[in-house]
Amino acid sequence: MDKNNFEAFTNLPALKKNAIQVCGQEFIDSLTKKGIYAKDSEFWEEVNKKLNIPNDAYEIKQAREQAEREQLLLEKKAKEQAETQRLLTNKKEIFSKNRKDWKITVFELPESDIFGKNFLAECTKEPDLIKTTWFYKNQEEAYSRACNLADEFEVQQESLRIFQERYAVMKPLYLMIIYLSSGDQHNEYLNNSREKSKENFTDVNCWNGFDFEIINALVAEGLLEFSSNKNQLIMKKQAMKAAREVLNKINIDGVDRLLEQREYHEEYINYISELDIMDEEEEEE
């Protein structure tokens, strides 16, 4: 670290000749007479003391250089944004098309950017959703990218809708499982009391929301299995049937819809396949 501090403070490599340059031959000779050489950390510690170099000179230099880099990036980004805005100021509409629920509009810029690109497109959807492409060399590329932007947005929205639909049902179920699998937690040192009471009650907690004794019991009963790497639970047909029966009795908005989406499981559960027969034979053996 002493070498790093020397280099950061003097902007010179940590070499003996450079130490002589800034400290003088007489001072370096005095260190040599004491058996302190440039290969020793003590040498650079003494040199730093002679030059009043702070112990955090290296960290200070790194922080300064990082700040300078960030400032340069901010300035570069600001210039790029200003140039982009200048190019967009007088853009001219070339054509517009309706595509599904979107309106795709292609524009031409009055001049090209530094890469020779002067077309872009906007995809808009009511009431006020706007997606804008970057610059392209021809209008076909700009239009195609705008279509992709609209499609990507719709896919994301559909994924979000599906998640929210599942979450609305899974939220109360998860909370029930976690709550029933948890134990009381108390701050036993509050008011110097080790007695558990409402005064020092903090919360309930559990391990991943599952009671492993119950999980192990379900595995022993043949309703669940652990995957080969032990990080997944596999639900057997009998357990699926029991789960669907319970869910049909629970009064939670959205459960019916999620069960309908897996209505085909009823047929799968009741169908006896060759694999089921083989499993039964293995169990009997």
Secondary structure, DSSP 8 states (H G I E B T S, - for coil): -HHHHHHHHHSS-S-HHHHHHHH-HHHHHHHHHTT--TTSHHHHHHHHHHTT--TTHHHHHHHHHHHHHHHHHHHHHHHHHHHHHHHHHT-EEEEEEEETTEEEEEEE-SS--TTS--EEEEEEETTTEEEE---BSSHHHHHHHHHHHHHHHHHHHHHHHHHHHHHHHHHHHHHHHHHHT-EEEE-TTGGG--S--TTTEEEEE-STT--HHHHHHHHHTTSEEE-TTSS-EEE-HHHHHHHHHHHHH---TTHHHHHHHTTHHHHHHH---HHHHHHHHHHH-
